[in-house]
Every structure is written in structure tokens, then in C-alpha cells.
């Protein structure tokens, strides 16, 4: 019976400690993107072309992965995608990137890098050229500071460390209580 009561006290303490911990965490959107690139355009029509694009837009160097689908009437060949990025706030100036690739079966996949000198919203002007046709599109992307992977590990590890610390302290306290009870019985 005492063992069950001890476990209930331990679980109640862990629940209260986790509620306190969660209430101390500020509720706000994440300040940075980390992990896999995310979709910024999906099947966007640019004239005769269809563009899908994934991005990892970090301050410093952002990476863009473009999948371009050519119209069936167009022969396979060289496809060029150009990106001009302009910050919505103060910046040192626009950033440009151009990359080319070969299309096969009316599709081309192109990876390119572009420099961002500050975080915030940037307007991207995308231009796709193949043969004598060009398609253009403009959209915004949020550039975030790069997020070191060790921070992610620490954030994920913190709850387990807290539970381990609470368990260790509770077990230590229970051992001391047992020792005091044993000493009191001897006297």
C-alpha cells in the first residue's frame, strides 16, 4: 500500500513539475526553420511552364530546389532558372542566382544557391527560360537565421533530463526516509 502511495506522490509531483515547466515556456512561433527544405511553390504556372519549388532560405546561403515541367510541344534541351531576391526591409541590395540544367522527358530538376544578408521577408522574382519561351512569377519567402543542430538536440533532450532529475531526487528522498524510519525503529 505504501509503495502505491509513493508512486502516486511521485506521479503527482512529476505532473505538477511538467505543468510548471510548460507554463514557463513562452508561446511564440519558432524563430528559425531547420530540417528538410519546405515547399514554397507547388505546380505554379509560369507561362507554358509548371514550376514546383522547395526552399531552405537561411541567412547566409539559401538553397532552392526547382522541378520544372515543360509543355509537351517543346523539345527537351537546356532549361535556365533565374532568381532575383530583394529584401522587404533595408538590405545591401538584391541577390541574384541563375542555374541551368538539361530537361529529359519534358522535366528538369535544378538546385541553386542564393545569398541572403538578413532575415525577414524577401520578394523573389523567378524566371524560367527554355528554347524561346520565358515564364515569370513573383512571390515572398521568409528568410530565417540558420539554426545549429545541437540546439535542436538539447531542446528535445530537456524533458527527458527533467524527468530523470525528478526521478533521481525522489528516489534519493525515499531512500533517506527509509533510513530515518529504520533508525527511529532502532531507538
C-alpha positions in Angstrom: 0.0 0.0 0.0 2.8 2.4 0.9 4.5 1.6 -2.4 1.4 2.6 -4.4 1.1 5.8 -2.4 4.7 6.6 -3.1 4.2 6.1 -6.8 1.1 8.3 -6.8 3.0 11.0 -5.0 5.8 10.7 -7.5 3.5 10.8 -10.5 1.6 13.8 -9.0 5.0 15.6 -8.4 6.1 14.9 -12.0 2.7 16.2 -13.3 3.0 19.4 -11.3 6.6 19.9 -12.3 5.8 19.4 -16.0 2.9 21.9 -15.8 5.2 24.4 -14.2 7.8 23.8 -16.9 5.3 24.2 -19.7 3.9 27.4 -18.3 7.4 28.9 -18.3 7.9 28.3 -22.0 7.0 31.3 -24.0 4.3 30.7 -26.6 5.5 32.1 -29.8 6.3 30.9 -33.3 9.7 29.3 -33.9 12.4 31.8 -34.8 14.1 29.6 -37.4 13.5 26.9 -39.9 15.6 23.8 -39.6 15.3 20.4 -41.2 14.2 19.5 -44.7 13.5 22.2 -47.3 9.8 23.0 -47.5 7.6 23.7 -50.4 7.3 27.4 -51.4 5.6 26.8 -54.8 3.6 23.8 -56.0 2.5 23.4 -59.6 2.7 27.1 -60.3 2.1 28.1 -63.9 4.8 30.3 -65.4 3.5 30.9 -68.9 3.9 27.5 -70.6 5.9 26.0 -67.8 4.9 24.4 -64.5 7.2 25.1 -61.5 7.4 23.4 -58.1 10.0 24.7 -55.7 11.3 23.7 -52.3 13.5 26.0 -50.3 15.8 26.2 -47.3 16.0 30.0 -47.1 18.6 30.7 -44.3 20.5 33.9 -43.7 23.9 33.5 -45.5 23.2 30.9 -48.2 19.7 29.8 -49.1 19.1 26.7 -51.2 16.3 26.3 -53.7 15.3 23.0 -55.5 13.2 23.6 -58.6 11.3 21.0 -60.6 10.2 22.4 -64.0 7.8 20.8 -66.3 8.0 21.8 -69.9 5.0 21.8 -72.3 4.7 18.6 -74.4 5.1 20.6 -77.6 8.6 21.7 -76.6 11.7 19.7 -77.3 14.0 18.7 -74.5 17.0 20.9 -74.1 18.6 23.4 -71.8 16.4 25.0 -69.1 17.5 28.1 -67.2 16.0 29.4 -63.9 17.0 32.8 -62.7 16.1 34.2 -59.2 16.4 37.7 -58.1 15.8 38.3 -54.4 15.1 41.7 -52.8 14.6 42.2 -49.1 11.4 43.9 -48.0 13.5 45.8 -45.3 16.9 47.5 -45.5 19.4 45.4 -47.3 22.7 45.8 -49.1 21.0 45.2 -52.4 19.3 42.5 -54.4 20.8 39.0 -54.6 20.8 37.1 -57.9 21.2 33.5 -58.9 21.0 31.7 -62.2 21.3 28.0 -62.9 20.8 25.7 -65.9 20.0 22.1 -66.4 19.0 19.7 -69.1 15.4 18.5 -69.5 14.6 14.9 -70.1 11.0 13.7 -70.7 9.9 17.3 -70.6 11.1 17.7 -66.9 14.2 19.4 -65.4 15.4 19.5 -61.7 17.7 22.3 -60.8 19.4 23.1 -57.5 20.7 26.6 -56.8 22.0 28.7 -54.0 21.3 32.4 -53.3 22.8 34.7 -50.8 20.6 36.5 -48.1 22.3 39.1 -46.0 19.4 39.5 -43.4 16.4 37.7 -42.0 12.8 38.7 -42.8 10.6 38.6 -45.8 12.2 38.7 -49.3 10.5 39.1 -52.6 11.7 36.6 -55.2 11.3 37.2 -58.9 11.7 33.8 -60.7 12.2 33.5 -64.4 12.3 30.2 -66.3 13.6 30.1 -69.9 13.7 27.2 -72.3 14.0 27.5 -76.0 12.5 30.8 -77.0 9.9 30.8 -74.2 10.1 32.5 -70.8 7.8 32.3 -67.8 7.9 34.6 -64.8 6.5 34.6 -61.2 6.9 36.7 -58.1 6.4 35.5 -54.5 7.6 36.2 -51.0 9.7 33.9 -48.7 10.7 34.3 -45.1 14.4 34.1 -44.6 15.4 32.8 -41.2 18.7 32.6 -39.3 20.4 29.2 -39.5 19.6 27.0 -36.6 22.5 24.9 -35.2 21.5 21.2 -34.9 22.9 20.9 -31.4 20.2 23.3 -30.2 17.5 21.0 -31.6 19.1 18.1 -29.7 19.1 20.0 -26.4 15.5 21.1 -26.8 14.4 17.5 -27.4 16.6 16.1 -24.7 15.5 18.7 -22.0 12.2 16.9 -21.0 13.9 13.6 -20.5 16.7 15.2 -18.4 14.0 16.9 -16.2 12.1 13.6 -15.7 15.4 11.9 -14.9 16.4 14.6 -12.4 12.9 14.4 -10.7 13.1 10.6 -10.5 16.6 10.8 -9.0 15.7 13.3 -6.4 12.6 11.4 -5.5 14.4 8.1 -5.1 17.1 9.8 -3.1 14.5 11.3 -0.8 12.7 8.0 -0.4 16.0 6.3 0.5 16.7 8.9 3.1 13.1 8.5 4.5 13.6 4.7 4.7 16.9 5.2 6.5 15.4 7.6 9.0 12.5 5.2 9.6 14.9 2.4 10.2 16.9 4.5 12.7 13.7 5.5 14.5 12.7 1.9 14.9 16.1 1.0 16.4 15.7 3.7 19.1 
